[in-house]
């Protein structure tokens, strides 16, 4: 399959991983590419078999006050088992090798305080076996952006109309966990079968109802894909930084994040934290030179007092972001 056509398919799946193969063919035609349903199916099978992509969702942690936090861990190359043990924790969403005093940055999501405490207990056990026995927690207070998607801080249900916010139970959490990393295209039947394997025995209608409720409430923001580390290197945003920001006016944290930073295509994740540098952004560019230009553009706004940049040198887990600067149905012009 032609490179531009393949890139368009990945961008379309990033926008909506629920789109059918017929839908992909139609959208490609609108963009000037011809591709049969069969050719698309073969290409997707190749991606899936090679684990270059997995299907996923973007959850909105603001809706039910899910806990997101980052861990800066000090370790050394002689302790590769640390990464393996961290990867075994189901709530870990990213493990990155970084340059600096600490060598690992780990993103973790928890849906309640009990999960948060259980995860920290596992982290403590892992870190106890390291040479340095040191880590630092960065607590997220609010999520403005994740996976390249701007997230609302409000429940999207109309409470005045009588809509009732869903109360998540263990079955809902099972469904969310199952949809976080799916080896094949999403279907309610797939989730029903998966639940049977785990002893839940959910019917197709039961899965459909629960997923629909979580979509309508805003808990599930987007059906998308994750790009595997091997394929990340071939995308247009292969360079990753963690950027901590201190604004000139401390009262402007939320306004700066929501009105200015969240709109930047280079910023794929954006958080308000409890740190002195209270904005944490995950930035992706095509090169270090592009990152420098991006950082200079932020300073030209006159709203930043200081920043700290941390370069990621090794991504260990798949990541969600728009992978290519190609034509998309949203803009119909190249994303620059």
N, C-alpha and C positions, 0 to 999 in steps of 0.2 A: 504494500500500500504506500502511496506517495507520502513523503514526509509532512507536507502541509495538511493533507487530508487526515493523517493520523493525529497530528497535533490538534486539529479541529475537533476530532472525536473525543480526545482526552479533555479538552476544554468544555465541551458540551456535557460530558459525564460529570465534570466538576460542578457545573451549574445545576445539573439535575440528573442524578444517577438512576432515577426512576423512569427516565425516558425510554421508550421501546426502541427496538432496532429499526422498525419502520419510521418511528419518529426521528431517529438519528439520520436515516437516509433522507428524509424530507428536509431536515434542518441543513444538512450538508448541501443539498440541491439549492437551497436558498442562498447559500454562501458561494455557489459556483462550482461545487464538486459533485461528481456523479459517483455513487457507490451503491451497490446492491445490498439487500438485506443479508445475503449469503456472505459477501465479502466482509461486511461489518462483523458478522458473527464469527468468522474465522480470525479476524484481527483481535476481537475481544477474547476469544478462547486462548490465543497466543499470549496475551497480556496476563490473563488469569492463571494459566498453567505455569507461566514463569514467575508468578507472584510479583509482577512489576506493579500491579495495582491491586488494591482490595477495596471493596465497597463499604461505605461508612455513612454516618450521620454527623451533623453538628448539633450538639445539645446547647440550649441556652441556660447557663448556670444561674442567671439572674432570676429566673421564674420561681424556682423553689429553693433559692439560696444554697445551691450546691457549693461545695467547698473546692476551690482550685488553689493549689499552692505549688511553689517551685522549691527544689532542693539544690543547693550548691554543695557538692561533695568533693572533698579532697582525697584523692587516691593516687595510685601510680601505675605504670604499665605492667608491673609485675603482679597486679591483682585483677586479671581479666574476668575472674569469676564474679566480681562485684556487678558488672554489667549484666551478666547472665541471671543472677539472682534478682536484680532489680526488674529485669524483663519478665520475670515470672509473677510479679505482682500485677493483678488484673487491672488495677486502677491507674497504672502508670501509662501516660500518654506520649511521652517523649523522653529519650535519653540521648544527650548530645555531649560529645567530647569537646571541651572548650580550652582556649588559651588563657592563662592567668594563674592566680594563686590556687584556685580550685580547678579540678580537671573534668568534672562532670556537672551538667545542668539537667535536672530531671523534673518533668512536669507530671503532676499527679492530680486526679480528679476524685472527689468523694461526694456522695450524695447526702451524707448526714454526719454528725459529729462522731457517732460510733464508728463509722467506716474510717474517718479521719484518725481516730485514736488507734484503731487496729492496724492501719497502714504505718503509722509512726512506730508502733511496736515492732513491726517487721523491719522497718528501716533501721531502727536501733540495733536489732539483732545482726543485720548485715554489716553495719558500720563498725560494730564492736570487733569484728574480725579483720578490720583493715589496719594498716600500719599507723595512719594518722588519727583515726577515730574522730573525725571532724566533719560536721555538715552544718549548713545554715538554712533556715526555712524563710522563704519569702511568701508571706500570706497575701492572697488576692482579695481585695475588698469588693471590686466590681469588674465585670468583664465587658469591655466595649466592642471587642472584635475577636473572632476566632475563626480559623480556617479561611481567612479572607472575607468573612461575612460580618457585616455590622449587626450587632445584636441589640435588641430592645431591652430596656430595663423594666418594662411593664408587662403584666399578664395580658395577652391579646384577647382574652375572653371579655365579653360585655357583662360585667358583674351587675350593673344597674338593670340589665334586662333579665337577670335571674340566672345567668350562666354560673355553674359551680366549678371552681378550680378542682382538677383531679387530685386525689390523694394517692401518691405512688405507693404501691405495695411491692412485695418481692417478685411478683410476676412481671410487673411493669419494669422493674430493674433488670430482670432476666432478659426481657425483650430489648431494652436499651443496650445492655452489654452484648447481646448477640448481634445487634445491628452495628456495633462499633467497628468490627472487623469481619466483614463477610467475604468469603472467597469467591462467591458467585453473585450474579445479579439478584437484587432484592425481590422477594415474593412472599406473600402471606403464607403460601403453602410451604415454602422453605422454613419459615419461622415455626410453623406448626409442627413440622417434622423434627426440627431442632429441639423444640420443647418436649416432644415425646422421648427423645434420646436422653433428656435431662430429668425425666420423670414428671414433667408438668402436665403433659397431655392436653394442650390447648388446641381447640378446633380452629379451623380457618376463620369462621365468623368472630370468634373470641379474639383472635389476634388482630383481625381487621378493626374491630371496635376499639381495642386498647390503643393501637397505633394511631388511628384517626383522632381519638381524644387527645393524645399527646401532641399531635400535629396542630390541632385546633387551639390548644392552650398555649402553644409556642414552646413547649419543652423540646420538641424536635423542630429545629429551625430549617434544616436542609438535608436532603439525601445527596450524598456526594461520593468522592473517591479519595483514597489515600495513595500517595505516590511512594513507592519503595525506594530505599536509599540508592540502589543501583540505577534507577531511572531518574532520580533527582539530578544526578550529574549531567543528564542530557537535556534538562529543561532550561528555560530562559531565566530561571531564578534559582540557580544552584548554590549561591552563596548566602549563608544565613548568619545573622547577628542577633544578639540580645542587646537591646538599647535601653538603658535606664536614664530617665529625664527628670531634671529639676527645673521647674518653671521659674520665671522671675517673680511672679506673684503667686504665693502659696494658695491663695483663695481661687486660683484659676485652674486648678488641677482638672476638674471634671469638664469645664468649658474647653480647655485646650485639647483634652483627649477626644471629646465628642465632636467639636466643631472643626477642628483642624487635623489632628493626627489620624482619626479613624477614616478620613476620606483619602488618605494616601494609599495608592495601590501597593507600594512597597511594604507597607505594614500589614502583616497577615494576622497578627495577634496583638491585642492591646488591653492592658490591665491597669487599674488603680491599686496600688499596694500600700502596705503600712511602712514602707521604707522611707529613709530621708529623701532619696530620689524616687518619688512616689508614683511615677509612671514607668511601667515596664512594657516594652514593645518587642515583638519578634519581627525582624525586618529581613526581607529576601530581595536580593538584586542579582544581576548577571555577572558581576565582578566587583572586586574591591574598589576599583575606580568609580563604578556606578554608586557604590555605597557612600563614598566620599562626597560625590555630587549631591546625593540625597541628604546627607547630614548638613552640608553647607546650605541647602535650600531651607532646612528647618531653622538654622541659626539666622538666616536672613529675615525671618518673620519678626525677629526682635522679642520673641516670647520665651526664649529659653535662657536660663542662667548657666546651666552646665549639663553635660551628659557623660555617661560611661558606656563604652562600647565593648562587647565581648564577642570575639570571632568564634564561630563553630567550625571545628576542623574535622568532625566525624559524626554524622547522623546515624544513630543506631536503629531507629524505628521509622516506619512510614509516616508521611506528613501530608496534611491537606492544605492546598493553595492552588490558585490558578497557574497551571504549569507553563503556558506558552503565550507569547505576544503575537497572537494571530487573530484573524477575523472572528468575531463572535456575533450571535444574533442580538446581543444586548446593545452593541454599539455600531456594528457593521463597518467599523474602521479599525485599523491596527491599534492595539493598546501599546502606548509608548512609555 
